[in-house]
């Protein structure tokens, strides 16, 4: 699967160079996505049990150490795009752990 926007994850990794656990988690997420052959949403949870589907259009949040990242998975085109990356605190501040707020955020950015 192609991973678009990987630079956002690599930027997070550079900003937190001393955080070995985060670096390993980012590398694993990138590897899991790029090596994935996900054909349907159920396949994602088999490889990444930390995946949380937040919208039926293929938007998922993944836990990466103490951070969260939102990624759009397009199964038909075998493509994944990093949409948002931030810490759990930033996630709580922006999305308040509420799927309705997440949907509004996606709508305002014309992603859905």
N, C-alpha and C positions, 0 to 999 in steps of 0.2 A: 504494500500500500504506500502510495506517495504521501509524504508529510510536508504540507505547505506551512509556512510560518514557523518552521523549526528554529529560526533565529531568535524568536521570543524565548524559547526554552534555553537556548545557548546563552542568551544575554542574562537570564536569571542565574544560570550556572556560573558565569563569569563574575557577577555581582556578589556571589556567595562562595568564592573560591575555597575558603577554609572549611566549608561545610561538606565534609566527605560524604555523609549519608545522603544529602540532597543531590550532590553530583552523581552518585551511583543511581539514585532513584530517577533522575532525569535521563541518564543514559539508558536505563532499563525501559523507561516509557518510550523513548525514541525507538529503541530496538524492537520493542514489542509491536509498536504501530507499523514500523517499516517492514517488519517480517510477517505481519498479519495477513491472513487471507479470509477476513471476515466477510461473510456473504449476507448475514442477517444480524439484527441486534442481539440475539441470544448468544451469538458467538463471542461477543466482546467480553461478557462476564466470565466466560470460561478461562480466558487468558488474563484478564485484568479484573479480579473480584472487587477492586476499589472503584470501578467505574460506576457512575451514577447517571442514568439517563434523565436529563432534565427537560427534554422536549422531544416529541415524537418525530421531528424532522431529522434526528440523528445527532443532537447536541448532548455531549457527555461532559461531566466533571470527573477528573481523575485526581486522586490524592497522590501527591509526590512529597514524601517526608512531611514537612510542616507547611507545605504549600498546596494550592489547588490550581488546576489548569482546565479551562474549558476548551474542548476540541469538537469540531464538527466532523462527523464521519459520514462520508457519502459512499454507501455500499456499492451502488451500481457502477460508479466510476473508479472504485478502489482508491479513494482519495480521503485524506484527513487534513484538516486545517486548524491550526492553533488560533483560537479566537481571543482568549483572555488567560493571563497568568497572574497569580498573586498569592499572598500568604492567606492563611485561614482568617486572620483578622481583617484583611482587605476584602476577602470573600464575604464575611459577615457584614462589613460596612456597606459594600456595594449591593449585594444580593439578599442580605438578611435571611439566607437559608430558605427563601420562599420561591417556589416555582413560578408563581404568578409574576413576581418582580423580575425573575430571570427572563420570562417570556416577553415582558414589556421592554427590558433592556435589549433583547435580541430584535424586537420589532422596531425600536427607535433607531437601531443601526442598520435597518433594512436587511437583516440576515434571515428573517422569516417573512 
